[in-house]
Amino acid sequence: MKHRRYVILLDQIKGVKTTEAHIRDHVQFLKELEDNGRLELCGPFIDHKGGMVIIKAESLEDAKEIALSDPFVKSGVRSCEVRSWQLSCKENNHLGMA
């Protein structure tokens, strides 16, 4: 089955401290996604307390399951929102509209 791309938006929860251990666990999670060919892009926002992870998954439900297994989310230091996403680029003629 072909994987689709999904965006996981991570928002810091006000009043909850993020420790170095939380960050290390999150990075290990990202490394595992990368090793499994599921991580597309990721990183923190510069102007907002949170970040974004773009993954490949088989379905929205699969993507939500992945998002909820992120140690940031499991430990309660980040909330998450998952959205379906399409890449617009030269290779796909900007979704056929260029």
Secondary structure, DSSP 8 states (H G I E B T S, - for coil): ---EEEEEEEEE-TT----HHHHHHHHHHHHHHHHTT-EEEEEE-SSSSEEEEEEEESSHHHHHHHHHTSHHHHTTSEEEEEEEE----GGGHHHHT-
